């Protein structure tokens, strides 16, 4: 149940674009979890299996959250850049005598 909760937490955290980006990580995670669904002998080594699966889920979740945090920081910087005034041009009215010497 813990493994399912961890896996679902990852799936609910990422959007479609991020899911495509992390597809390799998710496939590896699914391959790690799959033996417990299909053919794992739950009588022995269950603690190791659960520990390994939860560790893998935590690794993927950490990578996803780090990516999302970095993406937010990048967007904040883009917003700062887009609102930054690079030049300050002052309007001044020139009269004809200023051009004649």
N, CA, C and O atoms as a printed pandas DataFrame, in Angstrom:
     atom_number atom_name residue_name chain_id  residue_number  x_coord  y_coord  z_coord
0              1         N          UNK        A               1    0.818   -1.191    0.000
1              2        CA          UNK        A               1    0.000    0.000    0.000
2              3         C          UNK        A               1    0.864    1.258    0.000
3              4         O          UNK        A               1    0.520    2.256   -0.633
4              5         N          UNK        A               2    1.984    1.204    0.712
5              6        CA          UNK        A               2    2.887    2.350    0.754
6              7         C          UNK        A               2    3.485    2.636   -0.616
7              8         O          UNK        A               2    3.629    3.791   -1.016
8              9         N          UNK        A               3    3.827    1.580   -1.323
9             10        CA          UNK        A               3    4.420    1.733   -2.653
10            11         C          UNK        A               3    3.409    2.359   -3.605
11            12         O          UNK        A               3    3.753    3.240   -4.392
12            13         N          UNK        A               4    2.185    1.913   -3.533
13            14        CA          UNK        A               4    1.128    2.456   -4.398
14            15         C          UNK        A               4    0.914    3.935   -4.103
15            16         O          UNK        A               4    0.764    4.740   -5.021
16            17         N          UNK        A               5    0.902    4.290   -2.829
17            18        CA          UNK        A               5    0.713    5.688   -2.449
18            19         C          UNK        A               5    1.869    6.548   -2.965
19            20         O          UNK        A               5    1.645    7.639   -3.489
20            21         N          UNK        A               6    3.105    6.057   -2.816
21            22        CA          UNK        A               6    4.265    6.805   -3.307
22            23         C          UNK        A               6    4.222    6.977   -4.820
23            24         O          UNK        A               6    4.491    8.061   -5.338
24            25         N          UNK        A               7    3.882    5.903   -5.520
25            26        CA          UNK        A               7    3.813    5.958   -6.985
26            27         C          UNK        A               7    2.709    6.919   -7.434
27            28         O          UNK        A               7    2.920    7.729   -8.337
28            29         N          UNK        A               8    1.536    6.830   -6.807
29            30        CA          UNK        A               8    0.435    7.729   -7.168
30            31         C          UNK        A               8    0.775    9.184   -6.861
31            32         O          UNK        A               8    0.366   10.087   -7.590
32            33         N          UNK        A               9    1.508    9.406   -5.803
33            34        CA          UNK        A               9    1.937   10.760   -5.465
34            35         C          UNK        A               9    2.793   11.349   -6.590
35            36         O          UNK        A               9    2.660   12.524   -6.933
36            37         N          UNK        A              10    3.655   10.532   -7.149
37            38        CA          UNK        A              10    4.478   10.977   -8.278
38            39         C          UNK        A              10    3.595   11.278   -9.490
39            40         O          UNK        A              10    3.742   12.320  -10.128
40            41         N          UNK        A              11    2.692   10.373   -9.797
41            42        CA          UNK        A              11    1.838   10.545  -10.984
42            43         C          UNK        A              11    0.937   11.772  -10.862
43            44         O          UNK        A              11    0.667   12.435  -11.863
44            45         N          UNK        A              12    0.464   12.086   -9.647
45            46        CA          UNK        A              12   -0.398   13.249   -9.459
46            47         C          UNK        A              12    0.403   14.548   -9.445
47            48         O          UNK        A              12   -0.151   15.623   -9.677
48            49         N          UNK        A              13    1.697   14.455   -9.177
49            50        CA          UNK        A              13    2.544   15.640   -9.075
50            51         C          UNK        A              13    2.950   16.185  -10.442
51            52         O          UNK        A              13    3.098   17.396  -10.607
52            53         N          UNK        A              14    3.130   15.308  -11.412
53            54        CA          UNK        A              14    3.665   15.762  -12.700
54            55         C          UNK        A              14    2.544   15.960  -13.722
55            56         O          UNK        A              14    1.521   15.275  -13.701
56            57         N          UNK        A              15    2.777   16.918  -14.613
57            58        CA          UNK        A              15    1.817   17.154  -15.694
58            59         C          UNK        A              15    2.240   16.341  -16.918
59            60         O          UNK        A              15    3.212   15.589  -16.860
60            61         N          UNK        A              16    1.517   16.491  -18.015
61            62        CA          UNK        A              16    1.768   15.669  -19.209
62            63         C          UNK        A              16    3.146   15.922  -19.810
63            64         O          UNK        A              16    3.832   14.982  -20.211
64            65         N          UNK        A              17    3.553   17.186  -19.874
65            66        CA          UNK        A              17    4.866   17.503  -20.442
66            67         C          UNK        A              17    5.987   16.935  -19.584
67            68         O          UNK        A              17    6.962   16.389  -20.102
68            69         N          UNK        A              18    5.843   17.065  -18.283
69            70        CA          UNK        A              18    6.853   16.516  -17.379
70            71         C          UNK        A              18    6.841   14.994  -17.423
71            72         O          UNK        A              18    7.885   14.359  -17.271
72            73         N          UNK        A              19    5.690   14.417  -17.625
73            74        CA          UNK        A              19    5.583   12.965  -17.716
74            75         C          UNK        A              19    6.374   12.464  -18.927
75            76         O          UNK        A              19    7.039   11.431  -18.854
76            77         N          UNK        A              20    6.300   13.189  -20.020
77            78        CA          UNK        A              20    7.086   12.808  -21.193
78            79         C          UNK        A              20    8.578   12.974  -20.916
79            80         O          UNK        A              20    9.389   12.164  -21.365
80            81         N          UNK        A              21    8.935   14.011  -20.185
81            82        CA          UNK        A              21   10.342   14.267  -19.861
82            83         C          UNK        A              21   10.908   13.192  -18.932
83            84         O          UNK        A              21   12.054   12.770  -19.087
84            85         N          UNK        A              22   10.116   12.761  -17.988
85            86        CA          UNK        A              22   10.555   11.769  -17.007
86            87         C          UNK        A              22   10.120   10.351  -17.373
87            88         O          UNK        A              22   10.081    9.480  -16.504
88            89         N          UNK        A              23    9.799   10.110  -18.619
89            90        CA          UNK        A              23    9.284    8.793  -19.018
90            91         C          UNK        A              23   10.272    7.664  -18.734
91            92         O          UNK        A              23    9.864    6.579  -18.321
92            93         N          UNK        A              24   11.563    7.905  -18.950
93            94        CA          UNK        A              24   12.558    6.862  -18.666
94            95         C          UNK        A              24   12.597    6.528  -17.181
95            96         O          UNK        A              24   12.679    5.360  -16.800
96            97         N          UNK        A              25   12.537    7.561  -16.344
97            98        CA          UNK        A              25   12.550    7.336  -14.899
98            99         C          UNK        A              25   11.295    6.583  -14.456
99           100         O          UNK        A              25   11.360    5.689  -13.613
100          101         N          UNK        A              26   10.164    6.955  -15.032
101          102        CA          UNK        A              26    8.913    6.291  -14.666
102          103         C          UNK        A              26    8.898    4.838  -15.134
103          104         O          UNK        A              26    8.403    3.963  -14.425
104          105         N          UNK        A              27    9.440    4.578  -16.326
105          106        CA          UNK        A              27    9.503    3.193  -16.811
106          107         C          UNK        A              27   10.409    2.348  -15.915
107          108         O          UNK        A              27   10.084    1.200  -15.611
108          109         N          UNK        A              28   11.533    2.905  -15.495
109          110        CA          UNK        A              28   12.429    2.173  -14.600
110          111         C          UNK        A              28   11.735    1.903  -13.266
111          112         O          UNK        A              28   11.858    0.817  -12.700
112          113         N          UNK        A              29   11.013    2.895  -12.779
113          114        CA          UNK        A              29   10.274    2.735  -11.524
114          115         C          UNK        A              29    9.204    1.654  -11.652
115          116         O          UNK        A              29    9.032    0.833  -10.751
116          117         N          UNK        A              30    8.492    1.657  -12.764
117          118        CA          UNK        A              30    7.466    0.632  -12.994
118          119         C          UNK        A              30    8.083   -0.754  -13.086
119          120         O          UNK        A              30    7.493   -1.724  -12.610
120          121         N          UNK        A              31    9.270   -0.866  -13.696
121          122        CA          UNK        A              31    9.951   -2.163  -13.761
122          123         C          UNK        A              31   10.389   -2.621  -12.375
123          124         O          UNK        A              31   10.425   -3.817  -12.088
124          125         N          UNK        A              32   10.721   -1.655  -11.517
125          126        CA          UNK        A              32   11.114   -2.000  -10.148
126          127         C          UNK        A              32    9.916   -2.501   -9.350
127          128         O          UNK        A              32   10.037   -3.440   -8.564
128          129         N          UNK        A              33    8.761   -1.875   -9.553
129          130        CA          UNK        A              33    7.553   -2.218   -8.799
130          131         C          UNK        A              33    6.869   -3.469   -9.361
131          132         O          UNK        A              33    6.231   -4.213   -8.617
132          133         N          UNK        A              34    6.999   -3.701  -10.653
133          134        CA          UNK        A              34    6.264   -4.763  -11.348
134          135         C          UNK        A              34    6.411   -6.153  -10.736
135          136         O          UNK        A              34    5.420   -6.882  -10.696
136          137         N          UNK        A              35    7.589   -6.567  -10.255
137          138        CA          UNK        A              35    7.669   -7.905   -9.654
138          139         C          UNK        A              35    6.755   -8.080   -8.443
139          140         O          UNK        A              35    6.286   -9.188   -8.183
140          141         N          UNK        A              36    6.500   -7.024   -7.714
141          142        CA          UNK        A              36    5.608   -7.127   -6.569
142          143         C          UNK        A              36    4.166   -7.306   -6.968
143          144         O          UNK        A              36    3.364   -7.828   -6.194
144          145         N          UNK        A              37    3.831   -6.883   -8.153
145          146        CA          UNK        A              37    2.467   -7.021   -8.650
146          147         C          UNK        A              37    2.267   -8.395   -9.275
147          148         O          UNK        A              37    1.215   -9.010   -9.102
148          149         N          UNK        A              38    3.259   -8.872   -9.990
149          150        CA          UNK        A              38    3.089  -10.086  -10.775
150          151         C          UNK        A              38    3.571  -11.358  -10.075
151          152         O          UNK        A              38    2.810  -12.313   -9.926
152          153         N          UNK        A              39    4.846  -11.368   -9.643
153          154        CA          UNK        A              39    5.392  -12.663   -9.260
154          155         C          UNK        A              39    6.215  -12.650   -7.977
155          156         O          UNK        A              39    6.940  -13.611   -7.721
156          157         N          UNK        A              40    6.135  -11.630   -7.184
157          158        CA          UNK        A              40    6.964  -11.573   -5.975
158          159         C          UNK        A              40    6.462  -12.555   -4.915
159          160         O          UNK        A              40    5.258  -12.681   -4.691
160          161         N          UNK        A              41    7.400  -13.244   -4.271
161          162        CA          UNK        A              41    7.081  -14.147   -3.168
162          163         C          UNK        A              41    6.992  -13.296   -1.899
163          164         O          UNK        A              41    8.013  -12.905   -1.333
164          165         N          UNK        A              42    5.783  -13.019   -1.466
165          166        CA          UNK        A              42    5.569  -12.114   -0.350
166          167         C          UNK        A              42    5.928  -12.734    0.998
167          168         O          UNK        A              42    5.853  -12.051    2.019
168          169         N          UNK        A              43    6.311  -13.996    1.030
169          170        CA          UNK        A              43    6.649  -14.635    2.289
170          171         C          UNK        A              43    8.012  -14.218    2.818
171          172         O          UNK        A              43    8.208  -14.118    4.029
172          173         N          UNK        A              44    8.953  -13.973    1.914
173          174        CA          UNK        A              44   10.306  -13.619    2.328
174          175         C          UNK        A              44   10.765  -12.370    1.585
175          176         O          UNK        A              44   10.252  -12.048    0.513
176          177         N          UNK        A              45   11.696  -11.703    2.141
177          178        CA          UNK        A              45   12.320  -10.537    1.512
178          179         C          UNK        A              45   11.336   -9.401    1.233
179          180         O          UNK        A              45   11.636   -8.513    0.435
180          181         N          UNK        A              46   10.191   -9.415    1.864
181          182        CA          UNK        A              46    9.199   -8.379    1.586
182          183         C          UNK        A              46    9.697   -7.018    2.059
183          184         O          UNK        A              46    9.442   -6.003    1.411
184          185         N          UNK        A              47   10.402   -6.994    3.181
185          186        CA          UNK        A              47   10.902   -5.718    3.690
186          187         C          UNK        A              47   11.900   -5.090    2.717
187          188         O          UNK        A              47   11.865   -3.883    2.481
188          189         N          UNK        A              48   12.784   -5.907    2.157
189          190        CA          UNK        A              48   13.756   -5.395    1.193
190          191         C          UNK        A              48   13.070   -4.878   -0.069
191          192         O          UNK        A              48   13.432   -3.829   -0.601
192          193         N          UNK        A              49   12.088   -5.619   -0.535
193          194        CA          UNK        A              49   11.369   -5.206   -1.737
194          195         C          UNK        A              49   10.669   -3.869   -1.519
195          196         O          UNK        A              49   10.776   -2.964   -2.347
196          197         N          UNK        A              50    9.951   -3.747   -0.404
197          198        CA          UNK        A              50    9.227   -2.500   -0.105
198          199         C          UNK        A              50   10.215   -1.363    0.062
199          200         O          UNK        A              50    9.992   -0.267   -0.452
200          201         N          UNK        A              51   11.302   -1.607    0.773
201          202        CA          UNK        A              51   12.312   -0.573    0.982
202          203         C          UNK        A              51   12.893   -0.101   -0.350
203          204         O          UNK        A              51   13.008    1.102   -0.584
204          205         N          UNK        A              52   13.258   -1.038   -1.219
205          206        CA          UNK        A              52   13.848   -0.666   -2.515
206          207         C          UNK        A              52   12.854    0.105   -3.385
207          208         O          UNK        A              52   13.217    1.096   -4.019
208          209         N          UNK        A              53   11.610   -0.348   -3.415
209          210        CA          UNK        A              53   10.600    0.334   -4.224
210          211         C          UNK        A              53   10.330    1.741   -3.699
211          212         O          UNK        A              53   10.221    2.690   -4.475
212          213         N          UNK        A              54   10.225    1.869   -2.398
213          214        CA          UNK        A              54    9.967    3.197   -1.823
214          215         C          UNK        A              54   11.158    4.121   -2.030
215          216         O          UNK        A              54   10.977    5.319   -2.250
216          217         N          UNK        A              55   12.374    3.583   -1.965
217          218        CA          UNK        A              55   13.568    4.391   -2.216
218          219         C          UNK        A              55   13.581    4.897   -3.657
219          220         O          UNK        A              55   13.899    6.059   -3.910
220          221         N          UNK        A              56   13.238    4.026   -4.590
221          222        CA          UNK        A              56   13.178    4.431   -5.992
222          223         C          UNK        A              56   12.087    5.485   -6.208
223          224         O          UNK        A              56   12.295    6.454   -6.938
224          225         N          UNK        A              57   10.945    5.299   -5.582
225          226        CA          UNK        A              57    9.864    6.288   -5.683
226          227         C          UNK        A              57   10.317    7.628   -5.128
227          228         O          UNK        A              57   10.036    8.672   -5.717
228          229         N          UNK        A              58   11.013    7.606   -4.006
229          230        CA          UNK        A              58   11.500    8.840   -3.405
230          231         C          UNK        A              58   12.518    9.527   -4.305
231          232         O          UNK        A              58   12.512   10.752   -4.427
232          233         N          UNK        A              59   13.389    8.748   -4.935
233          234        CA          UNK        A              59   14.374    9.327   -5.852
234          235         C          UNK        A              59   13.687   10.025   -7.028
235          236         O          UNK        A              59   14.032   11.156   -7.370
236          237         N          UNK        A              60   12.730    9.358   -7.634
237          238        CA          UNK        A              60   12.025    9.947   -8.775
238          239         C          UNK        A              60   11.235   11.172   -8.328
239          240         O          UNK        A              60   11.240   12.197   -9.010
240          241         N          UNK        A              61   10.564   11.073   -7.198
241          242        CA          UNK        A              61    9.790   12.206   -6.680
242          243         C          UNK        A              61   10.700   13.401   -6.400
243          244         O          UNK        A              61   10.345   14.539   -6.707
244          245         N          UNK        A              62   11.866   13.145   -5.821
245          246        CA          UNK        A              62   12.813   14.227   -5.541
246          247         C          UNK        A              62   13.281   14.896   -6.826
247          248         O          UNK        A              62   13.394   16.121   -6.883
248          249         N          UNK        A              63   13.550   14.108   -7.847
249          250        CA          UNK        A              63   13.978   14.671   -9.124
250          251         C          UNK        A              63   12.874   15.507   -9.751
251          252         O          UNK        A              63   13.141   16.575  -10.303
252          253         N          UNK        A              64   11.648   15.035   -9.671
253          254        CA          UNK        A              64   10.513   15.774  -10.229
254          255         C          UNK        A              64   10.330   17.099   -9.485
255          256         O          UNK        A              64   10.158   18.146  -10.110
256          257         N          UNK        A              65   10.368   17.052   -8.156
257          258        CA          UNK        A              65   10.192   18.275   -7.370
258          259         C          UNK        A              65   11.337   19.252   -7.614
259          260         O          UNK        A              65   11.107   20.460   -7.679
260          261         N          UNK        A              66   12.563   18.756   -7.749
261          262        CA          UNK        A              66   13.703   19.630   -8.040
262          263         C          UNK        A              66   13.527   20.283   -9.407
263          264         O          UNK        A              66   13.802   21.472   -9.568
264          265         N          UNK        A              67   13.076   19.520  -10.379
265          266        CA          UNK        A              67   12.817   20.071  -11.711
266          267         C          UNK        A              67   11.745   21.154  -11.641
267          268         O          UNK        A              67   11.906   22.222  -12.232
268          269         N          UNK        A              68   10.662   20.890  -10.931
269          270        CA          UNK        A              68    9.581   21.867  -10.823
270          271         C          UNK        A              68   10.043   23.130  -10.103
271          272         O          UNK        A              68    9.671   24.235  -10.497
272          273         N          UNK        A              69   10.840   22.982   -9.064
273          274        CA          UNK        A              69   11.381   24.140   -8.351
274          275         C          UNK        A              69   12.280   24.961   -9.265
275          276         O          UNK        A              69   12.178   26.187   -9.306
276          277         N          UNK        A              70   13.149   24.295   -9.988
277          278        CA          UNK        A              70   14.041   24.999  -10.916
278          279         C          UNK        A              70   13.264   25.678  -12.031
279          280         O          UNK        A              70   13.614   26.780  -12.453
280          281         N          UNK        A              71   12.221   25.033  -12.506
281          282        CA          UNK        A              71   11.393   25.629  -13.554
282          283         C          UNK        A              71   10.704   26.896  -13.036
283          284         O          UNK        A              71   10.598   27.882  -13.765
284          285         N          UNK        A              72   10.241   26.875  -11.800
285          286        CA          UNK        A              72    9.630   28.069  -11.214
286          287         C          UNK        A              72   10.647   29.196  -11.094
287          288         O          UNK        A              72   10.325   30.351  -11.374
288          289         N          UNK        A              73   11.870   28.874  -10.680
289          290        CA          UNK        A              73   12.921   29.888  -10.567
290          291         C          UNK        A              73   13.237   30.491  -11.932
291          292         O          UNK        A              73   13.426   31.701  -12.054
292          293         N          UNK        A              74   13.293   29.652  -12.944
293          294        CA          UNK        A              74   13.568   30.136  -14.304
294          295         C          UNK        A              74   12.459   31.065  -14.774
295          296         O          UNK        A              74   12.729   32.109  -15.366
296          297         N          UNK        A              75   11.212   30.689  -14.512
297          298        CA          UNK        A              75   10.090   31.540  -14.916
298          299         C          UNK        A              75   10.116   32.878  -14.171
299          300         O          UNK        A              75    9.797   33.911  -14.758
300          301         N          UNK        A              76   10.489   32.874  -12.899
301          302        CA          UNK        A              76   10.618   34.118  -12.148
302          303         C          UNK        A              76   11.683   35.015  -12.771
303          304         O          UNK        A              76   11.493   36.225  -12.888
304          305         N          UNK        A              77   12.803   34.417  -13.169
305          306        CA          UNK        A              77   13.871   35.196  -13.806
306          307         C          UNK        A              77   13.420   35.730  -15.167
307          308         O          UNK        A              77   13.732   36.869  -15.518
308          309         N          UNK        A              78   12.700   34.929  -15.925
309          310        CA          UNK        A              78   12.153   35.415  -17.194
310          311         C          UNK        A              78   11.229   36.602  -16.970
311          312         O          UNK        A              78   11.273   37.575  -17.723
312          313         N          UNK        A              79   10.397   36.527  -15.944
313          314        CA          UNK        A              79    9.500   37.635  -15.645
314          315         C          UNK        A              79   10.281   38.882  -15.243
315          316         O          UNK        A              79    9.919   39.991  -15.638
316          317         N          UNK        A              80   11.346   38.713  -14.462
317          318        CA          UNK        A              80   12.188   39.859  -14.097
318          319         C          UNK        A              80   12.817   40.481  -15.341
319          320         O          UNK        A              80   12.840   41.702  -15.495
320          321         N          UNK        A              81   13.321   39.634  -16.213
321          322        CA          UNK        A              81   13.967   40.122  -17.437
322          323         C          UNK        A              81   12.958   40.852  -18.318
323          324         O          UNK        A              81   13.273   41.891  -18.900
324          325         N          UNK        A              82   11.762   40.315  -18.414
325          326        CA          UNK        A              82   10.768   40.926  -19.293
326          327         C          UNK        A              82   10.283   42.281  -18.780
327          328         O          UNK        A              82    9.803   43.099  -19.564
328          329         N          UNK        A              83   10.400   42.525  -17.487
329          330        CA          UNK        A              83    9.952   43.810  -16.941
330          331         C          UNK        A              83   11.105   44.775  -16.685
331          332         O          UNK        A              83   10.881   45.888  -16.210
332          333         N          UNK        A              84   12.326   44.369  -16.989
333          334        CA          UNK        A              84   13.486   45.223  -16.766
334          335         C          UNK        A              84   13.651   46.183  -17.939
335          336         O          UNK        A              84   13.619   45.786  -19.104
336          337         N          UNK        A              85   13.824   47.435  -17.603
337          338        CA          UNK        A              85   14.054   48.457  -18.627
338          339         C          UNK        A              85   15.560   48.536  -18.877
339          340         O          UNK        A              85   16.332   48.848  -17.971
340          341         N          UNK        A              86   15.960   48.258  -20.085
341          342        CA          UNK        A              86   17.383   48.235  -20.414
342          343         C          UNK        A              86   17.887   49.640  -20.759
343          344         O          UNK        A              86   19.003   50.009  -20.394
344          345         N          UNK        A              87   17.084   50.397  -21.440
345          346        CA          UNK        A              87   17.472   51.762  -21.805
346          347         C          UNK        A              87   16.461   52.749  -21.251
347          348         O          UNK        A              87   15.291   52.432  -21.033
348          349         N          UNK        A              88   16.954   53.942  -21.034
349          350        CA          UNK        A              88   16.085   55.002  -20.530
350          351         C          UNK        A              88   16.271   56.192  -21.459
351          352         O          UNK        A              88   17.225   56.959  -21.326
352          353         N          UNK        A              89   15.364   56.330  -22.383
353          354        CA          UNK        A              89   15.441   57.419  -23.364
354          355         C          UNK        A              89   14.547   58.552  -22.889
355          356         O          UNK        A              89   13.344   58.389  -22.684
356          357         N          UNK        A              90   15.172   59.689  -22.724
357          358        CA          UNK        A              90   14.439   60.874  -22.284
358          359         C          UNK        A              90   14.067   61.693  -23.513
359          360         O          UNK        A              90   14.899   61.956  -24.381
360          361         N          UNK        A              91   12.839   62.077  -23.564
361          362        CA          UNK        A              91   12.384   62.894  -24.681
362          363         C          UNK        A              91   12.789   64.337  -24.426
363          364         O          UNK        A              91   12.595   64.876  -23.336
364          365         N          UNK        A              92   13.350   64.940  -25.446
365          366        CA          UNK        A              92   13.758   66.328  -25.349
366          367         C          UNK        A              92   13.415   67.007  -26.665
367          368         O          UNK        A              92   13.670   66.471  -27.744
368          369         N          UNK        A              93   12.853   68.151  -26.561
369          370        CA          UNK        A              93   12.507   68.905  -27.765
370          371         C          UNK        A              93   13.715   69.749  -28.162
371          372         O          UNK        A              93   14.206   70.576  -27.394
372          373         N          UNK        A              94   14.169   69.511  -29.378
373          374        CA          UNK        A              94   15.284   70.283  -29.906
374          375         C          UNK        A              94   14.744   71.403  -30.773
375          376         O          UNK        A              94   13.829   71.206  -31.571
376          377         N          UNK        A              95   15.319   72.569  -30.605
377          378        CA          UNK        A              95   14.963   73.723  -31.430
378          379         C          UNK        A              95   16.013   73.895  -32.495
379          380         O          UNK        A              95   17.141   73.425  -32.345
380          381         N          UNK        A              96   15.655   74.559  -33.563
381          382        CA          UNK        A              96   16.540   74.741  -34.705
382          383         C          UNK        A              96   17.835   75.431  -34.330
383          384         O          UNK        A              96   18.878   75.020  -34.837
384          385         N          UNK        A              97   17.852   76.439  -33.488
385          386        CA          UNK        A              97   19.140   77.085  -33.171
386          387         C          UNK        A              97   20.162   76.130  -32.531
387          388         O          UNK        A              97   21.365   76.380  -32.617
388          389         N          UNK        A              98   19.726   75.091  -31.921
389          390        CA          UNK        A              98   20.657   74.160  -31.328
390          391         C          UNK        A              98   21.473   73.401  -32.373
391          392         O          UNK        A              98   22.562   72.906  -32.080
392          393         N          UNK        A              99   20.944   73.313  -33.590
393          394        CA          UNK        A              99   21.657   72.617  -34.663
394          395         C          UNK        A              99   22.514   73.548  -35.514
395          396         O          UNK        A              99   23.356   73.076  -36.279
396          397         N          UNK        A             100   22.319   74.841  -35.399
397          398        CA          UNK        A             100   23.056   75.795  -36.202
398          399         C          UNK        A             100   24.207   76.335  -35.351
399          400         O          UNK        A             100   24.007   76.768  -34.216
400          401         N          UNK        A             101   25.367   76.302  -35.899
401          402        CA          UNK        A             101   26.531   76.842  -35.179
402          403         C          UNK        A             101   27.184   77.912  -35.937
403          404         O          UNK        A             101   28.178   78.476  -35.479
